[in-house]
Every structure is written in structure tokens, then in C-alpha cells.
Amino acid sequence: MKVEYINPFIKASTEVLKMIAQTEFKTGKPYMKSSPFTPSSVLIVVGITGEIQGQAVISMTQELAMGVASKMMMGMPVTELDEMSKSALSELGNMIMGNAATLLYNEEVQVDITPPSLMVGEGITISSSTMTTIGVPLNSELGTMNFDISIKEN
């Protein structure tokens, strides 16, 4: 997997989170993930098609998800993941991936993204046996979010 494919996802995630959640997320050291893997309990999954194919999984604890959703909704207290907060988190995934697609386009890599799917639950396992997965921790005062990117070239 080429680093030129990963950097736009990392850049888009930190910039969008800073703008939308008014919180600075700093990237930890990227690492290879083995398949299958079990992410945190709240997942935003977005498919990637085009010159590269795969998926991006943004995962976090329920506590972090509620904190981010609260920040996105101008500080409105979020005590549970209701439809409004789930919609905000899905839109966060859409914005991150839309920005990443734009950054890739600027590097002459054509991609499209699927609408985000939000999953909530314990013990969810993700398997991407035909693709390499790079995990990128995103650390903030609210907690750590994981951004897992699995892609392959066409």
C-alpha cells in the first residue's frame, strides 16, 4: 500500500475533526493491522471505489462518540446515542471521507465513496483478508479514535 494513498485520509480526519468537533486530534504512529480485528463499539464504515478500492472504518468508544456528537451539536448534552447523535456521527464520516476523496483527486487518484454505515455493538469483527489494513490512532483530550484504512489498487 502506497503512503500517498494513506496520507489524504489522515490529513482529512484531523482537519475535519478540528473544524467540526472543535477538538484537536493528533495522529499516533500508523501500524499494520492483522485481519480479522475487533474495533471499538461505535463504527463508521465508508466504502471506497475507483482507482483504489476498500473501506475506511472510524471506531471509538461510546463515551467518545457521545462527546464528539455533543461537540458537533454545539455542546448540546448527549447522554445516549439517539438518532440525532448517530446522524451527526454518520455525517462526520461522510465529511472526512469526502475531504479525503478530494485530496486524492488533487493527487490524480479518482475515487468515490459510499454513504457511511454506522454500527454500534460489542465484539464486532472486521475481516479484510484481500487488503492490507493500516491503523491510525487519533488522540485527543476526549479520548482515542481509531481510523483503519483498508485499500487495494485496481
DRENTORKOL-3810 file (N, C-alpha, C; in nm, 4 decimals):
REM DRENTORKOL-3810
@n.u->0.0847; n.v->-0.1171; n.w->0.0000; ca.u->0.0000; ca.v->0.0000; ca.w->0.0000; c.u->0.0899; c.v->0.1243; c.w->0.0000
@n.u->0.0592; n.v->0.2164; n.w->-0.0888; ca.u->0.1394; ca.v->0.3376; ca.w->-0.1028; c.u->0.1011; c.v->0.4403; c.w->0.0030
@n.u->0.2020; n.v->0.5042; n.w->0.0591; ca.u->0.1788; ca.v->0.6064; ca.w->0.1607; c.u->0.1007; c.v->0.7242; c.w->0.1030
@n.u->0.1146; n.v->0.7470; n.w->-0.0291; ca.u->0.0383; ca.v->0.8568; ca.w->-0.0912; c.u->-0.1116; c.v->0.8342; c.w->-0.0811
@n.u->-0.1526; n.v->0.7093; n.w->-0.0657; ca.u->-0.2951; ca.v->0.6800; ca.w->-0.0501; c.u->-0.3415; c.v->0.7022; c.w->0.0933
@n.u->-0.2554; n.v->0.6818; n.w->0.1905; ca.u->-0.2938; ca.v->0.6909; ca.w->0.3308; c.u->-0.2944; c.v->0.8350; c.w->0.3814
@n.u->-0.1959; n.v->0.9130; n.w->0.3412; ca.u->-0.1830; ca.v->1.0497; ca.w->0.3927; c.u->-0.3082; c.v->1.1359; c.w->0.3749
@n.u->-0.3783; n.v->1.1299; n.w->0.2603; ca.u->-0.5007; ca.v->1.2115; ca.w->0.2485; c.u->-0.6079; c.v->1.1753; c.w->0.3522
@n.u->-0.6175; n.v->1.0475; n.w->0.3879; ca.u->-0.7155; ca.v->1.0073; ca.w->0.4890; c.u->-0.6777; c.v->1.0648; c.w->0.6254
@n.u->-0.5489; n.v->1.0585; n.w->0.6581; ca.u->-0.5013; ca.v->1.1110; ca.w->0.7867; c.u->-0.5228; c.v->1.2620; c.w->0.7926
@n.u->-0.4833; n.v->1.3314; n.w->0.6877; ca.u->-0.4981; ca.v->1.4773; ca.w->0.6838; c.u->-0.6450; c.v->1.5172; c.w->0.6934
@n.u->-0.7309; n.v->1.4511; n.w->0.6162; ca.u->-0.8737; ca.v->1.4840; ca.w->0.6174; c.u->-0.9344; c.v->1.4597; c.w->0.7556
@n.u->-0.8962; n.v->1.3507; n.w->0.8205; ca.u->-0.9554; ca.v->1.3201; ca.w->0.9507; c.u->-0.9192; c.v->1.4248; c.w->1.0551
@n.u->-0.7933; n.v->1.4630; n.w->1.0632; ca.u->-0.7544; ca.v->1.5605; ca.w->1.1663; c.u->-0.8129; c.v->1.6987; c.w->1.1375
@n.u->-0.8169; n.v->1.7378; n.w->1.0106; ca.u->-0.8713; ca.v->1.8702; ca.w->0.9762; c.u->-1.0217; c.v->1.8779; c.w->0.9999
@n.u->-1.0947; n.v->1.7739; n.w->0.9584; ca.u->-1.2403; ca.v->1.7756; ca.w->0.9761; c.u->-1.2757; c.v->1.7682; c.w->1.1248
@n.u->-1.2078; n.v->1.6827; n.w->1.1997; ca.u->-1.2367; ca.v->1.6727; ca.w->1.3433; c.u->-1.2100; c.v->1.8049; c.w->1.4145
@n.u->-1.1025; n.v->1.8723; n.w->1.3785; ca.u->-1.0723; ca.v->2.0015; ca.w->1.4412; c.u->-1.1815; c.v->2.1037; c.w->1.4095
@n.u->-1.2277; n.v->2.1042; n.w->1.2849; ca.u->-1.3278; ca.v->2.2014; ca.w->1.2426; c.u->-1.4668; c.v->2.1673; c.w->1.2989
@n.u->-1.5067; n.v->2.0419; n.w->1.2886; ca.u->-1.6438; ca.v->2.0035; ca.w->1.3230; c.u->-1.6612; c.v->1.9760; c.w->1.4723
@n.u->-1.5616; n.v->1.9111; n.w->1.5337; ca.u->-1.5727; ca.v->1.8763; ca.w->1.6753; c.u->-1.4980; c.v->1.9748; c.w->1.7650
@n.u->-1.4427; n.v->2.0797; n.w->1.7086; ca.u->-1.3679; ca.v->2.1806; ca.w->1.7823; c.u->-1.2677; c.v->2.1183; c.w->1.8799
@n.u->-1.2045; n.v->2.0096; n.w->1.8362; ca.u->-1.1079; ca.v->1.9386; ca.w->1.9198; c.u->-0.9904; c.v->1.8977; c.w->1.8330
@n.u->-0.8710; n.v->1.9172; n.w->1.8851; ca.u->-0.7508; ca.v->1.8774; ca.w->1.8126; c.u->-0.7263; c.v->1.7278; c.w->1.8328
@n.u->-0.7192; n.v->1.6551; n.w->1.7237; ca.u->-0.6846; ca.v->1.5132; ca.w->1.7251; c.u->-0.5461; c.v->1.5006; c.w->1.6639
@n.u->-0.4549; n.v->1.4425; n.w->1.7372; ca.u->-0.3180; ca.v->1.4221; ca.w->1.6882; c.u->-0.3018; c.v->1.2765; c.w->1.6487
@n.u->-0.2342; n.v->1.2558; n.w->1.5360; ca.u->-0.2165; ca.v->1.1187; ca.w->1.4883; c.u->-0.1058; c.v->1.0484; c.w->1.5655
@n.u->-0.1363; n.v->0.9249; n.w->1.6033; ca.u->-0.0352; ca.v->0.8380; ca.w->1.6613; c.u->0.0395; c.v->0.7698; c.w->1.5472
@n.u->0.1230; n.v->0.6771; n.w->1.5810; ca.u->0.2030; ca.v->0.6082; ca.w->1.4800; c.u->0.1164; c.v->0.5074; c.w->1.4028
@n.u->0.1084; n.v->0.5211; n.w->1.2696; ca.u->0.0345; ca.v->0.4231; ca.w->1.1893; c.u->0.0990; c.v->0.2839; c.w->1.2013
@n.u->0.0166; n.v->0.1821; n.w->1.1932; ca.u->0.0661; ca.v->0.0450; ca.w->1.2043; c.u->-0.0195; c.v->-0.0490; c.w->1.1193
@n.u->0.0395; n.v->-0.1634; n.w->1.0830; ca.u->-0.0328; ca.v->-0.2652; ca.w->1.0068; c.u->-0.1229; c.v->-0.3418; c.w->1.1036
@n.u->-0.2461; n.v->-0.3661; n.w->1.0605; ca.u->-0.3397; ca.v->-0.4426; ca.w->1.1418; c.u->-0.3548; c.v->-0.5808; c.w->1.0819
@n.u->-0.3638; n.v->-0.6796; n.w->1.1667; ca.u->-0.3898; ca.v->-0.8146; ca.w->1.1169; c.u->-0.5405; c.v->-0.8321; c.w->1.1008
@n.u->-0.5789; n.v->-0.9239; n.w->1.0171; ca.u->-0.7203; ca.v->-0.9488; ca.w->0.9898; c.u->-0.7539; c.v->-1.0883; c.w->1.0407
@n.u->-0.8667; n.v->-1.1047; n.w->1.1049; ca.u->-0.9688; ca.v->-1.0052; ca.w->1.1418; c.u->-0.9255; c.v->-0.9243; c.w->1.2636
@n.u->-0.9940; n.v->-0.8105; n.w->1.2835; ca.u->-0.9691; ca.v->-0.7289; ca.w->1.4013; c.u->-1.1018; c.v->-0.6853; c.w->1.4616
@n.u->-1.0989; n.v->-0.6562; n.w->1.5901; ca.u->-1.2190; ca.v->-0.6150; ca.w->1.6623; c.u->-1.2020; c.v->-0.4694; c.w->1.7031
@n.u->-1.2761; n.v->-0.3782; n.w->1.6402; ca.u->-1.2646; ca.v->-0.2352; ca.w->1.6725; c.u->-1.3451; c.v->-0.2003; c.w->1.7976
@n.u->-1.3441; n.v->-0.0732; n.w->1.8332; ca.u->-1.4256; ca.v->-0.0234; ca.w->1.9447; c.u->-1.5735; c.v->-0.0413; c.w->1.9134
@n.u->-1.6582; n.v->-0.0007; n.w->2.0060; ca.u->-1.8004; ca.v->-0.0340; ca.w->1.9969; c.u->-1.8841; c.v->0.0547; c.w->1.9047
@n.u->-1.8318; n.v->0.1680; n.w->1.8586; ca.u->-1.9051; ca.v->0.2534; ca.w->1.7643; c.u->-1.8194; c.v->0.2655; c.w->1.6391
@n.u->-1.8766; n.v->0.2253; n.w->1.5250; ca.u->-1.8021; ca.v->0.2246; ca.w->1.3996; c.u->-1.8743; c.v->0.3046; c.w->1.2930
@n.u->-1.7967; n.v->0.3808; n.w->1.2178; ca.u->-1.8462; ca.v->0.4466; ca.w->1.0968; c.u->-1.7698; c.v->0.3808; c.w->0.9829
@n.u->-1.8424; n.v->0.3151; n.w->0.8924; ca.u->-1.7800; ca.v->0.2409; ca.w->0.7829; c.u->-1.8175; c.v->0.3071; c.w->0.6505
@n.u->-1.7146; n.v->0.3384; n.w->0.5705; ca.u->-1.7370; ca.v->0.4014; ca.w->0.4404; c.u->-1.6579; c.v->0.3229; c.w->0.3364
@n.u->-1.7255; n.v->0.2829; n.w->0.2289; ca.u->-1.6594; ca.v->0.2119; ca.w->0.1203; c.u->-1.5899; c.v->0.3068; c.w->0.0254
@n.u->-1.4856; n.v->0.2545; n.w->-0.0399; ca.u->-1.4064; ca.v->0.3324; ca.w->-0.1352; c.u->-1.4048; c.v->0.2561; c.w->-0.2667
@n.u->-1.4390; n.v->0.3244; n.w->-0.3761; ca.u->-1.4353; ca.v->0.2627; ca.w->-0.5080; c.u->-1.3595; c.v->0.3539; c.w->-0.6034
@n.u->-1.3200; n.v->0.3004; n.w->-0.7171; ca.u->-1.2471; ca.v->0.3799; ca.w->-0.8160; c.u->-1.1113; c.v->0.3202; c.w->-0.8419
@n.u->-1.0101; n.v->0.4071; n.w->-0.8565; ca.u->-0.8744; ca.v->0.3595; ca.w->-0.8839; c.u->-0.8174; c.v->0.2778; c.w->-0.7690
@n.u->-0.8633; n.v->0.3063; n.w->-0.6483; ca.u->-0.8336; ca.v->0.2207; ca.w->-0.5340; c.u->-0.9670; c.v->0.1769; c.w->-0.4755
@n.u->-0.9692; n.v->0.0602; n.w->-0.4158; ca.u->-1.0925; ca.v->0.0073; ca.w->-0.3581; c.u->-1.0671; c.v->-0.0345; c.w->-0.2149
@n.u->-1.1706; n.v->-0.0305; n.w->-0.1354; ca.u->-1.1574; ca.v->-0.0760; ca.w->0.0012; c.u->-1.2596; c.v->-0.0125; c.w->0.0911
@n.u->-1.2167; n.v->0.0100; n.w->0.2156; ca.u->-1.3068; ca.v->0.0700; ca.w->0.3126; c.u->-1.2273; c.v->0.1440; c.w->0.4178
@n.u->-1.2940; n.v->0.2373; n.w->0.4801; ca.u->-1.2385; ca.v->0.3081; ca.w->0.5940; c.u->-1.3317; c.v->0.2834; c.w->0.7113
@n.u->-1.2725; n.v->0.2518; n.w->0.8254; ca.u->-1.3500; ca.v->0.2283; ca.w->0.9464; c.u->-1.2981; c.v->0.3234; c.w->1.0541
@n.u->-1.3863; n.v->0.4097; n.w->1.0998; ca.u->-1.3539; ca.v->0.5001; ca.w->1.2090; c.u->-1.4235; c.v->0.4421; c.w->1.3313
@n.u->-1.3451; n.v->0.4058; n.w->1.4335; ca.u->-1.4060; ca.v->0.3436; ca.w->1.5509; c.u->-1.3686; c.v->0.4174; c.w->1.6780
@n.u->-1.4601; n.v->0.4116; n.w->1.7746; ca.u->-1.4408; ca.v->0.4814; ca.w->1.9018; c.u->-1.5309; c.v->0.4185; c.w->2.0074
@n.u->-1.5032; n.v->0.4507; n.w->2.1317; ca.u->-1.5900; ca.v->0.4061; ca.w->2.2401; c.u->-1.7206; c.v->0.4847; c.w->2.2341
@n.u->-1.8219; n.v->0.4323; n.w->2.3035; ca.u->-1.9484; ca.v->0.5028; ca.w->2.3071; c.u->-1.9330; c.v->0.6375; c.w->2.3772
@n.u->-1.8513; n.v->0.6419; n.w->2.4808; ca.u->-1.8275; ca.v->0.7665; ca.w->2.5530; c.u->-1.7667; c.v->0.8725; c.w->2.4606
@n.u->-1.6656; n.v->0.8338; n.w->2.3817; ca.u->-1.6038; ca.v->0.9283; ca.w->2.2877; c.u->-1.7047; c.v->0.9685; c.w->2.1800
@n.u->-1.7818; n.v->0.8740; n.w->2.1314; ca.u->-1.8824; ca.v->0.9047; ca.w->2.0288; c.u->-1.9818; c.v->1.0087; c.w->2.0806
@n.u->-2.0258; n.v->0.9938; n.w->2.2049; ca.u->-2.1194; ca.v->1.0915; ca.w->2.2616; c.u->-2.0523; c.v->1.2274; c.w->2.2788
@n.u->-1.9248; n.v->1.2290; n.w->2.3185; ca.u->-1.8522; ca.v->1.3547; ca.w->2.3325; c.u->-1.8347; c.v->1.4268; c.w->2.2007
@n.u->-1.7982; n.v->1.3525; n.w->2.0965; ca.u->-1.7816; ca.v->1.4121; ca.w->1.9635; c.u->-1.9160; c.v->1.4617; c.w->1.9108
@n.u->-2.0211; n.v->1.3806; n.w->1.9262; ca.u->-2.1545; ca.v->1.4214; ca.w->1.8799; c.u->-2.1990; c.v->1.5481; c.w->1.9521
@n.u->-2.1729; n.v->1.5570; n.w->2.0828; ca.u->-2.2090; ca.v->1.6759; ca.w->2.1596; c.u->-2.1377; c.v->1.7991; c.w->2.1045
@n.u->-2.0077; n.v->1.7857; n.w->2.0781; ca.u->-1.9312; ca.v->1.8988; ca.w->2.0215; c.u->-1.9863; c.v->1.9382; c.w->1.8851
@n.u->-2.0237; n.v->1.8379; n.w->1.8039; ca.u->-2.0772; ca.v->1.8665; ca.w->1.6704; c.u->-2.2114; c.v->1.9384; c.w->1.6773
@n.u->-2.2859; n.v->1.9143; n.w->1.7876; ca.u->-2.4190; ca.v->1.9752; ca.w->1.8035; c.u->-2.4127; c.v->2.0947; c.w->1.8983
@n.u->-2.3028; n.v->2.1709; n.w->1.8860; ca.u->-2.2838; ca.v->2.2964; ca.w->1.9590; c.u->-2.2945; c.v->2.2806; c.w->2.1104
@n.u->-2.2452; n.v->2.1690; n.w->2.1631; ca.u->-2.2402; ca.v->2.1492; ca.w->2.3070; c.u->-2.3659; c.v->2.0923; c.w->2.3692
@n.u->-2.4662; n.v->2.0613; n.w->2.2867; ca.u->-2.5872; ca.v->2.0002; ca.w->2.3404; c.u->-2.5486; c.v->1.8698; c.w->2.4107
@n.u->-2.5900; n.v->1.8495; n.w->2.5348; ca.u->-2.5518; ca.v->1.7264; ca.w->2.6046; c.u->-2.6037; c.v->1.6021; c.w->2.5325
@n.u->-2.5161; n.v->1.5042; n.w->2.5146; ca.u->-2.5528; ca.v->1.3770; ca.w->2.4534; c.u->-2.5280; c.v->1.2692; c.w->2.5580
@n.u->-2.6352; n.v->1.2095; n.w->2.6075; ca.u->-2.6235; ca.v->1.1077; ca.w->2.7120; c.u->-2.6486; c.v->0.9671; c.w->2.6596
@n.u->-2.6934; n.v->0.9592; n.w->2.5343; ca.u->-2.7122; ca.v->0.8303; ca.w->2.4690; c.u->-2.6986; c.v->0.8505; c.w->2.3182
@n.u->-2.6685; n.v->0.7426; n.w->2.2488; ca.u->-2.6584; ca.v->0.7519; ca.w->2.1031; c.u->-2.7985; c.v->0.7379; c.w->2.0440
@n.u->-2.8688; n.v->0.8511; n.w->2.0369; ca.u->-3.0015; ca.v->0.8529; ca.w->1.9765; c.u->-2.9886; c.v->0.8797; c.w->1.8271
@n.u->-3.1004; n.v->0.8928; n.w->1.7590; ca.u->-3.0978; ca.v->0.9109; ca.w->1.6131; c.u->-3.0246; c.v->1.0383; c.w->1.5721
@n.u->-3.0389; n.v->1.1453; n.w->1.6491; ca.u->-2.9730; ca.v->1.2724; ca.w->1.6164; c.u->-2.8206; c.v->1.2585; c.w->1.6269
@n.u->-2.7726; n.v->1.1990; n.w->1.7354; ca.u->-2.6272; ca.v->1.1851; ca.w->1.7514; c.u->-2.5704; c.v->1.0841; c.w->1.6516
@n.u->-2.6451; n.v->0.9802; n.w->1.6209; ca.u->-2.5993; ca.v->0.8838; ca.w->1.5198; c.u->-2.5907; c.v->0.9501; c.w->1.3828
@n.u->-2.6866; n.v->1.0360; n.w->1.3534; ca.u->-2.6840; ca.v->1.1089; ca.w->1.2265; c.u->-2.5619; c.v->1.2011; c.w->1.2202
@n.u->-2.5308; n.v->1.2668; n.w->1.3317; ca.u->-2.4137; ca.v->1.3556; ca.w->1.3356; c.u->-2.2861; c.v->1.2756; c.w->1.3119
@n.u->-2.2736; n.v->1.1596; n.w->1.3758; ca.u->-2.1537; ca.v->1.0769; ca.w->1.3585; c.u->-2.1417; c.v->1.0253; c.w->1.2153
@n.u->-2.2532; n.v->0.9864; n.w->1.1557; ca.u->-2.2503; ca.v->0.9431; ca.w->1.0156; c.u->-2.2046; c.v->1.0563; c.w->0.9256
@n.u->-2.2542; n.v->1.1763; n.w->0.9531; ca.u->-2.2130; ca.v->1.2919; ca.w->0.8736; c.u->-2.0647; c.v->1.3214; c.w->0.8926
@n.u->-2.0118; n.v->1.2985; n.w->1.0118; ca.u->-1.8686; ca.v->1.3144; ca.w->1.0362; c.u->-1.7896; c.v->1.2216; c.w->0.9437
@n.u->-1.8310; n.v->1.0958; n.w->0.9358; ca.u->-1.7644; ca.v->1.0016; ca.w->0.8456; c.u->-1.7728; c.v->1.0458; c.w->0.7012
@n.u->-1.8880; n.v->1.0961; n.w->0.6615; ca.u->-1.9088; ca.v->1.1441; ca.w->0.5255; c.u->-1.8162; c.v->1.2621; c.w->0.4943
@n.u->-1.8033; n.v->1.3537; n.w->0.5888; ca.u->-1.7194; ca.v->1.4722; ca.w->0.5673; c.u->-1.5708; c.v->1.4348; c.w->0.5605
@n.u->-1.5268; n.v->1.3471; n.w->0.6500; ca.u->-1.3871; ca.v->1.3040; ca.w->0.6477; c.u->-1.3554; c.v->1.2369; c.w->0.5151
@n.u->-1.4406; n.v->1.1452; n.w->0.4754; ca.u->-1.4133; ca.v->1.0701; ca.w->0.3534; c.u->-1.4299; c.v->1.1554; c.w->0.2278
@n.u->-1.5243; n.v->1.2486; n.w->0.2300; ca.u->-1.5384; ca.v->1.3405; ca.w->0.1169; c.u->-1.4147; c.v->1.4267; c.w->0.1001
@n.u->-1.3609; n.v->1.4751; n.w->0.2111; ca.u->-1.2375; ca.v->1.5541; ca.w->0.2045; c.u->-1.1201; c.v->1.4688; c.w->0.1588
@n.u->-1.1126; n.v->1.3450; n.w->0.2070; ca.u->-1.0049; ca.v->1.2548; ca.w->0.1631; c.u->-1.0146; c.v->1.2286; c.w->0.0136
@n.u->-1.1364; n.v->1.2096; n.w->-0.0371; ca.u->-1.1550; ca.v->1.1859; ca.w->-0.1807; c.u->-1.1094; c.v->1.3073; c.w->-0.2614
@n.u->-1.1365; n.v->1.4272; n.w->-0.2107; ca.u->-1.0916; ca.v->1.5488; ca.w->-0.2785; c.u->-0.9393; c.v->1.5578; c.w->-0.2796
@n.u->-0.8766; n.v->1.5273; n.w->-0.1660; ca.u->-0.7296; ca.v->1.5291; ca.w->-0.1594; c.u->-0.6687; c.v->1.4262; c.w->-0.2545
@n.u->-0.7300; n.v->1.3091; n.w->-0.2625; ca.u->-0.6817; ca.v->1.2069; ca.w->-0.3567; c.u->-0.6993; c.v->1.2546; c.w->-0.5010
@n.u->-0.8126; n.v->1.3164; n.w->-0.5314; ca.u->-0.8382; ca.v->1.3698; ca.w->-0.6654; c.u->-0.7303; c.v->1.4709; c.w->-0.7037
@n.u->-0.6899; n.v->1.5538; n.w->-0.6060; ca.u->-0.5838; ca.v->1.6519; ca.w->-0.6319; c.u->-0.4498; c.v->1.5852; c.w->-0.6604
@n.u->-0.4351; n.v->1.4606; n.w->-0.6193; ca.u->-0.3146; ca.v->1.3808; ca.w->-0.6489; c.u->-0.3373; c.v->1.2905; c.w->-0.7707
@n.u->-0.4454; n.v->1.3182; n.w->-0.8441; ca.u->-0.4825; ca.v->1.2453; ca.w->-0.9660; c.u->-0.5178; c.v->1.0984; c.w->-0.9408
@n.u->-0.5807; n.v->1.0732; n.w->-0.8251; ca.u->-0.6342; ca.v->0.9414; ca.w->-0.7930; c.u->-0.7860; c.v->0.9569; c.w->-0.7827
@n.u->-0.8570; n.v->0.8941; n.w->-0.8748; ca.u->-1.0028; ca.v->0.9066; ca.w->-0.8808; c.u->-1.0681; c.v->0.8037; c.w->-0.7889
@n.u->-1.1453; n.v->0.8509; n.w->-0.6914; ca.u->-1.2195; ca.v->0.7611; ca.w->-0.6034; c.u->-1.3595; c.v->0.8157; c.w->-0.5798
@n.u->-1.4487; n.v->0.7260; n.w->-0.5455; ca.u->-1.5820; ca.v->0.7596; ca.w->-0.4984; c.u->-1.5983; c.v->0.6947; c.w->-0.3624
@n.u->-1.6911; n.v->0.7474; n.w->-0.2839; ca.u->-1.7170; ca.v->0.6888; ca.w->-0.1532; c.u->-1.8639; c.v->0.6484; c.w->-0.1443
@n.u->-1.8903; n.v->0.5485; n.w->-0.0619; ca.u->-2.0278; ca.v->0.5062; ca.w->-0.0382; c.u->-2.0839; c.v->0.5871; c.w->0.0783
@n.u->-2.2155; n.v->0.5888; n.w->0.0916; ca.u->-2.2711; ca.v->0.6528; ca.w->0.2117; c.u->-2.2212; c.v->0.5787; c.w->0.3361
@n.u->-2.2010; n.v->0.6517; n.w->0.4459; ca.u->-2.1497; ca.v->0.5868; ca.w->0.5668; c.u->-2.2531; c.v->0.4945; c.w->0.6303
@n.u->-2.2042; n.v->0.3872; n.w->0.6902; ca.u->-2.2871; ca.v->0.2983; ca.w->0.7722; c.u->-2.2377; c.v->0.3121; c.w->0.9150
@n.u->-2.3291; n.v->0.3304; n.w->1.0085; ca.u->-2.2939; ca.v->0.3420; ca.w->1.1487; c.u->-2.3341; c.v->0.2127; c.w->1.2185
@n.u->-2.2408; n.v->0.1542; n.w->1.2919; ca.u->-2.2674; ca.v->0.0317; ca.w->1.3661; c.u->-2.2335; c.v->0.0551; c.w->1.5123
@n.u->-2.3187; n.v->0.0033; n.w->1.5989; ca.u->-2.2952; ca.v->0.0138; ca.w->1.7422; c.u->-2.3117; c.v->-0.1246; c.w->1.8008
@n.u->-2.2104; n.v->-0.1706; n.w->1.8743; ca.u->-2.2193; ca.v->-0.3014; ca.w->1.9376; c.u->-2.0839; c.v->-0.3509; c.w->1.9832
@n.u->-2.0855; n.v->-0.4428; n.w->2.0736; ca.u->-1.9623; ca.v->-0.5008; ca.w->2.1265; c.u->-1.9248; c.v->-0.6246; c.w->2.0459
@n.u->-1.7949; n.v->-0.6475; n.w->2.0312; ca.u->-1.7458; ca.v->-0.7707; ca.w->1.9708; c.u->-1.7619; c.v->-0.7820; c.w->1.8203
@n.u->-1.7832; n.v->-0.6710; n.w->1.7516; ca.u->-1.7927; ca.v->-0.6737; ca.w->1.6057; c.u->-1.6537; c.v->-0.7064; c.w->1.5508
@n.u->-1.6478; n.v->-0.7975; n.w->1.4560; ca.u->-1.5201; ca.v->-0.8353; ca.w->1.3958; c.u->-1.5200; c.v->-0.7943; c.w->1.2504
@n.u->-1.4089; n.v->-0.7341; n.w->1.2070; ca.u->-1.3943; ca.v->-0.6916; ca.w->1.0675; c.u->-1.2826; c.v->-0.7730; c.w->1.0048
@n.u->-1.3131; n.v->-0.8274; n.w->0.8876; ca.u->-1.2139; ca.v->-0.9060; ca.w->0.8147; c.u->-1.1961; c.v->-0.8453; c.w->0.6766
@n.u->-1.0712; n.v->-0.8180; n.w->0.6420; ca.u->-1.0409; ca.v->-0.7651; ca.w->0.5090; c.u->-0.9211; c.v->-0.8428; c.w->0.4549
@n.u->-0.9437; n.v->-0.9697; n.w->0.4334; ca.u->-0.8333; ca.v->-1.0608; ca.w->0.4022; c.u->-0.7647; c.v->-1.0316; c.w->0.2687
@n.u->-0.8326; n.v->-0.9652; n.w->0.1770; ca.u->-0.7706; ca.v->-0.9375; ca.w->0.0473; c.u->-0.7013; c.v->-0.8021; c.w->0.0423
@n.u->-0.7065; n.v->-0.7284; n.w->0.1540; ca.u->-0.6478; ca.v->-0.5945; ca.w->0.1570; c.u->-0.5594; c.v->-0.5791; c.w->0.2797
@n.u->-0.4626; n.v->-0.4903; n.w->0.2677; ca.u->-0.3811; ca.v->-0.4524; ca.w->0.3819; c.u->-0.4551; c.v->-0.3442; c.w->0.4586
@n.u->-0.4568; n.v->-0.3548; n.w->0.5902; ca.u->-0.5219; ca.v->-0.2538; ca.w->0.6736; c.u->-0.4162; c.v->-0.1778; c.w->0.7532
@n.u->-0.4225; n.v->-0.0454; n.w->0.7425; ca.u->-0.3361; ca.v->0.0428; ca.w->0.8201; c.u->-0.4227; c.v->0.1069; c.w->0.9274
@n.u->-0.3802; n.v->0.0942; n.w->1.0526; ca.u->-0.4494; ca.v->0.1569; ca.w->1.1647; c.u->-0.3789; c.v->0.2853; c.w->1.2026
@n.u->-0.4587; n.v->0.3893; n.w->1.2245; ca.u->-0.4026; ca.v->0.5180; ca.w->1.2651; c.u->-0.4785; c.v->0.5651; c.w->1.3893
@n.u->-0.4110; n.v->0.5697; n.w->1.5051; ca.u->-0.4771; ca.v->0.6245; ca.w->1.6238; c.u->-0.4891; c.v->0.7762; c.w->1.6127
@n.u->-0.6030; n.v->0.8288; n.w->1.6516; ca.u->-0.6264; ca.v->0.9729; ca.w->1.6542; c.u->-0.6540; c.v->1.0100; c.w->1.7997
@n.u->-0.5582; n.v->1.0752; n.w->1.8628; ca.u->-0.5635; ca.v->1.1026; ca.w->2.0066; c.u->-0.6077; c.v->1.2454; c.w->2.0353
@n.u->-0.6971; n.v->1.2593; n.w->2.1341; ca.u->-0.7438; ca.v->1.3925; ca.w->2.1747; c.u->-0.7707; c.v->1.3919; c.w->2.3244
@n.u->-0.8070; n.v->1.5093; n.w->2.3749; ca.u->-0.8440; ca.v->1.5200; ca.w->2.5160; c.u->-0.9722; c.v->1.4422; c.w->2.5457
@n.u->-1.0527; n.v->1.4163; n.w->2.4441; ca.u->-1.1768; ca.v->1.3411; ca.w->2.4632; c.u->-1.1535; c.v->1.1899; c.w->2.4667
@n.u->-1.0422; n.v->1.1446; n.w->2.4088; ca.u->-1.0130; ca.v->1.0021; ca.w->2.4004; c.u->-0.9465; c.v->0.9704; c.w->2.2681
@n.u->-0.9292; n.v->0.8421; n.w->2.2414; ca.u->-0.8630; ca.v->0.7976; ca.w->2.1189; c.u->-0.9630; c.v->0.7334; c.w->2.0249
@n.u->-0.9599; n.v->0.7799; n.w->1.9021; ca.u->-1.0398; ca.v->0.7271; ca.w->1.7927; c.u->-0.9429; c.v->0.6490; c.w->1.7040
@n.u->-0.9893; n.v->0.5419; n.w->1.6438; ca.u->-0.9039; ca.v->0.4653; ca.w->1.5519; c.u->-0.9566; c.v->0.4796; c.w->1.4103
@n.u->-0.8661; n.v->0.5042; n.w->1.3181; ca.u->-0.9006; ca.v->0.5170; ca.w->1.1769; c.u->-0.8278; c.v->0.4044; c.w->1.1050
@n.u->-0.9034; n.v->0.3067; n.w->1.0578; ca.u->-0.8473; ca.v->0.1893; ca.w->0.9900; c.u->-0.8792; c.v->0.1975; c.w->0.8412
@n.u->-0.7755; n.v->0.1989; n.w->0.7606; ca.u->-0.7907; ca.v->0.2138; ca.w->0.6162; c.u->-0.7460; c.v->0.0854; c.w->0.5492
@n.u->-0.8370; n.v->0.0226; n.w->0.4746; ca.u->-0.8061; ca.v->-0.0997; ca.w->0.4005; c.u->-0.8288; c.v->-0.0703; c.w->0.2530
@n.u->-0.7210; n.v->-0.0717; n.w->0.1743; ca.u->-0.7360; ca.v->-0.0432; ca.w->0.0323; c.u->-0.6452; c.v->-0.1326; c.w->-0.0519
@n.u->-0.6852; n.v->-0.1442; n.w->-0.1770; ca.u->-0.6006; ca.v->-0.2105; ca.w->-0.2764; c.u->-0.6173; c.v->-0.1361; c.w->-0.4067
@n.u->-0.5127; n.v->-0.1410; n.w->-0.4902; ca.u->-0.5191; ca.v->-0.0756; ca.w->-0.6199; c.u->-0.5938; c.v->-0.1652; c.w->-0.7179
@n.u->-0.6629; n.v->-0.1009; n.w->-0.8108; ca.u->-0.7285; ca.v->-0.1774; ca.w->-0.9182; c.u->-0.6286; c.v->-0.2228; c.w->-1.0195
END
